[in-house]
Amino acid sequence: MTEGLKVPPPAGGRALGGGPAQPFQPRNTARAKQLRRAAPPAERLLWQALRARKLGFKFSRQMPIGPYFADFLCRELNFIIEVDGDSHDQSVDYDARREDYCRSLGYQILRFSNADVMKNLEGVITHIQTTLAQAHPRPLPQAGGEQ
């Protein structure tokens, strides 16, 4: 299932399989903090629904992936959620390159518009939960702790 996927080397610098080390590139945490502080209302609203494992998985905001930033990232599932504002219409080529790059690393991406999040948060959350459940099913807990 992971055949053909380009996986970046671990941060320690050694490539997988003992290949040559890649130069270490620190994450741009200053830019990530700036993006979090300047988040539009739709991203802030969606964050309240994703934070603290409310959907059963840990999400982080404005996480760097190579030269790009993901609005919301679940590392455990290689899952990205993007919230597109009005500027998305002017950056279609950039967004396509970013999406191609992330998909080449094995990430699944869901996109929502600011309007969708602001006007139909419940529907957006339901769509996210359905996608997560289909892509990453979990066994139901046994009643009474029995297995």
C-alpha positions in Angstrom: 0.0 0.0 0.0 2.9 2.3 0.6 4.7 1.3 -2.6 5.6 4.3 -4.7 5.1 6.8 -2.0 7.8 9.3 -1.4 8.5 9.4 2.3 10.8 12.1 3.7 13.7 10.8 5.8 13.4 11.0 9.6 14.5 14.2 11.3 17.7 12.5 12.5 19.1 12.9 9.0 19.5 9.2 8.0 17.5 8.1 5.1 15.3 5.0 5.3 17.1 1.9 4.3 20.5 3.3 5.3 20.8 5.7 2.3 22.6 9.0 2.3 21.6 11.5 4.9 19.5 14.5 3.9 20.3 17.9 5.2 18.4 18.7 8.3 15.8 21.5 7.7 14.3 22.9 10.9 10.5 23.5 10.9 9.4 27.1 10.4 7.7 27.4 13.8 7.8 31.2 13.7 5.7 31.2 10.5 3.4 28.5 11.9 2.8 30.6 15.0 2.1 33.7 12.9 -0.4 31.7 10.8 -2.2 30.4 13.9 -2.5 33.9 15.4 -3.9 35.3 12.1 -6.3 32.4 11.6 -9.7 33.5 10.1 -12.9 32.9 12.1 -13.7 29.7 10.1 -10.4 28.1 11.0 -10.8 29.1 14.7 -14.3 27.6 14.8 -13.3 24.3 13.2 -10.3 24.2 15.6 -12.6 24.2 18.5 -14.2 21.0 17.1 -10.9 19.3 16.3 -8.7 20.2 19.3 -8.2 17.9 22.3 -8.9 14.8 20.4 -12.6 15.6 20.2 -13.0 13.4 17.1 -10.8 10.7 18.6 -7.5 11.7 16.9 -5.0 14.4 17.6 -5.0 17.3 15.1 -2.5 20.2 15.0 -2.9 23.6 13.4 -0.7 25.2 10.7 1.8 22.3 10.5 4.7 22.5 8.1 4.9 19.8 5.4 7.9 20.5 3.3 7.7 24.0 2.0 3.9 24.2 2.7 1.6 24.5 5.7 -1.4 22.4 6.4 -4.4 24.1 8.1 -5.0 21.0 10.2 -2.9 17.9 10.3 -3.5 14.5 11.9 0.0 12.9 11.8 -1.3 9.5 13.0 -3.5 9.1 9.9 -1.6 11.3 7.4 -4.8 13.3 7.1 -5.0 17.0 6.2 -8.0 19.4 6.5 -7.9 22.6 4.5 -10.2 25.6 5.0 -10.3 27.8 1.9 -11.1 31.4 2.1 -11.8 34.0 -0.6 -8.1 34.1 -1.5 -8.3 30.4 -2.6 -9.8 31.6 -6.0 -6.6 33.6 -6.7 -4.2 30.8 -5.6 -5.6 27.7 -7.5 -2.2 26.8 -9.1 -0.4 27.2 -5.8 -3.0 25.1 -3.9 -2.8 22.4 -6.7 1.0 22.2 -6.3 0.7 22.0 -2.5 -2.0 19.3 -2.8 0.0 17.3 -5.3 3.1 17.5 -3.0 1.2 16.4 0.1 -0.6 13.5 -1.8 2.8 12.4 -3.1 3.8 11.9 0.6 0.7 9.8 1.3 -1.6 12.4 2.8 -5.3 12.4 2.3 -6.8 15.9 2.1 -10.3 17.2 2.8 -11.2 20.8 1.7 -14.0 23.0 3.0 -14.8 26.6 2.3 -15.0 29.2 5.0 -18.7 29.6 4.3 -19.3 25.8 4.8 -17.6 25.9 8.2 -19.3 29.0 9.3 -22.8 28.1 8.1 -22.8 24.3 8.5 -20.2 23.3 11.1 -22.2 20.3 12.1 -22.3 19.0 8.5 -18.5 19.6 8.1 -17.8 17.7 11.3 -20.1 14.8 10.2 -18.3 14.7 6.9 -14.9 14.6 8.6 -16.0 11.9 11.0 -17.4 9.8 8.1 -14.2 10.1 6.1 -12.1 9.2 9.1 -14.3 6.2 9.9 -14.2 4.9 6.4 -10.5 5.4 5.9 -9.4 4.3 9.4 -12.0 2.0 11.0 -11.6 1.1 14.6 -13.0 -1.9 16.4 -15.9 -1.2 18.7 -15.1 -1.5 22.4 -16.4 -4.7 24.1 -19.1 -4.3 26.7 -17.9 -4.9 30.3 -14.3 -4.9 29.2 -14.5 -8.5 27.9 -12.6 -9.5 24.8 
